[in-house]
Amino acid sequence: MSASDIVVAVTGASGVIYARRLVNVLLEANRTVHLVLSPAAGLVCLEELGVTIDFEQFDPRVFLDKDHDTGTLDRLKYHHYQDFNAGIASGSFRTAGMVICPCSMGTLGSLANGMSTNLIHRVADVHLKERRKIVIVPRETPLSSIQLENMKRLVDAGAVLLPAMPGFYLQPQSIDDLVDFIISRICDHLEVDVQLTKRWGSEN
Ligand SMILES: Cc1cc2nc3c(=O)[nH]c(=O)nc-3n(C[C@H](O)[C@H](O)[C@H](O)COP(=O)(O)O)c2cc1C
C-alpha cells in the first residue's frame, strides 16, 4: 500500500492564498497533510491573508477556510521549520509527494544547491534523492539567469516546476477561479482526484 501523505511547504513568496487553498483541498480529498512554513512565509501570511502565524504554538485553524469542516483537522500535521527530527525529514518516511507553494527564489536557490538549512530544504532534498514527486510552484517576476538556472537544475533532478501562472482561457470570474486553476494543476501532478475547474476540451 502506498502512502497518501502529502507535504505542503509554504515559503516567503507572494501567493500564500494558493497554499491555503491547497491545504483545504487536500484535506477534503481525505489526504493527510504535513505542513511546514518558513519564517518569511509568516511575513507574507500577515501581509496577504491578515493572519499571524505562531510558529511555536501553531493553530491549524488559521490556515483553513472559515467554512472548512474542522473534522479534518486531525489529518493536518504541522511541523516547525527547524524540526529536523520530524518523520518527514527522513527518506524512510513514505509520502505521496511534496509541494512547495509558493516557492521563493531563496528556497529555490537553496534546493538547487543542496543546502538543507531548514526542514523545507531537507524534505525537498529527500524527495529529490528518493525520486519522489515534488512539485515546485515558484513566484517571481521578472527572472534572472541565476533563477532560471536554478529552476533547470531542479527540473533535471526530477522536480515538476509549476509556476503560479494561471491560464485565462477558461474565462475566470474571480481570484478564487485563478487560484483553483493552479491548485487543479498541482493536484493533477499529485494524482489527487479533484474537480475544481472546467477542463479545456471537456463538457464539465
Ligand atoms: C510580503 C513579501 C512578499 C515577498 N514576495 C516574494 C516573491 O514573490 N518571490 C520571492 O522570491 N521572494 C519574495 N519575498 C522575499 C522572500 O520572503 C525572502 O527572500 C526570504 O528570504 C525567503 O525565505 P524562504 O525561502 O525561507 O521563505 C517576499 C517577502 C515579503 C515580506
PDBQT file of the ligand as one rigid body, heavy atoms in Angstrom, charges set to zero:
ROOT
HETATM    1  C1  LIG A 301       5.373  40.407   1.531  1.00  0.00    +0.000 C 
HETATM    2  C2  LIG A 301       6.556  39.720   0.902  1.00  0.00    +0.000 A 
HETATM    3  C3  LIG A 301       6.442  39.217  -0.376  1.00  0.00    +0.000 A 
HETATM    4  C4  LIG A 301       7.525  38.565  -0.979  1.00  0.00    +0.000 A 
HETATM    5  N1  LIG A 301       7.362  38.050  -2.238  1.00  0.00    +0.000 NA
HETATM    6  C5  LIG A 301       8.360  37.332  -2.785  1.00  0.00    +0.000 A 
HETATM    7  C6  LIG A 301       8.144  36.677  -4.043  1.00  0.00    +0.000 A 
HETATM    8  O1  LIG A 301       7.091  36.765  -4.659  1.00  0.00    +0.000 OA
HETATM    9  N2  LIG A 301       9.148  35.900  -4.523  1.00  0.00    +0.000 N 
HETATM   10  C7  LIG A 301      10.341  35.747  -3.848  1.00  0.00    +0.000 A 
HETATM   11  O2  LIG A 301      11.208  35.017  -4.345  1.00  0.00    +0.000 OA
HETATM   12  N3  LIG A 301      10.571  36.378  -2.668  1.00  0.00    +0.000 NA
HETATM   13  C8  LIG A 301       9.615  37.153  -2.110  1.00  0.00    +0.000 A 
HETATM   14  N4  LIG A 301       9.818  37.759  -0.891  1.00  0.00    +0.000 N 
HETATM   15  C9  LIG A 301      11.167  37.691  -0.287  1.00  0.00    +0.000 C 
HETATM   16  C10 LIG A 301      11.396  36.383   0.488  1.00  0.00    +0.000 C 
HETATM   17  O3  LIG A 301      10.439  36.249   1.509  1.00  0.00    +0.000 OA
HETATM   18  C11 LIG A 301      12.823  36.377   1.078  1.00  0.00    +0.000 C 
HETATM   19  O4  LIG A 301      13.762  36.270   0.022  1.00  0.00    +0.000 OA
HETATM   20  C12 LIG A 301      13.031  35.260   2.077  1.00  0.00    +0.000 C 
HETATM   21  O5  LIG A 301      14.396  35.246   2.474  1.00  0.00    +0.000 OA
HETATM   22  C13 LIG A 301      12.654  33.888   1.543  1.00  0.00    +0.000 C 
HETATM   23  O6  LIG A 301      12.894  32.948   2.562  1.00  0.00    +0.000 OA
HETATM   24  P1  LIG A 301      12.285  31.483   2.460  1.00  0.00    +0.000 P 
HETATM   25  O7  LIG A 301      12.629  30.978   1.110  1.00  0.00    +0.000 OA
HETATM   26  O8  LIG A 301      12.977  30.731   3.554  1.00  0.00    +0.000 OA
HETATM   27  O9  LIG A 301      10.833  31.579   2.697  1.00  0.00    +0.000 OA
HETATM   28  C14 LIG A 301       8.760  38.418  -0.272  1.00  0.00    +0.000 A 
HETATM   29  C15 LIG A 301       8.845  38.933   1.028  1.00  0.00    +0.000 A 
HETATM   30  C16 LIG A 301       7.773  39.563   1.606  1.00  0.00    +0.000 A 
HETATM   31  C17 LIG A 301       7.909  40.082   3.032  1.00  0.00    +0.000 C 
ENDROOT
TORSDOF 0
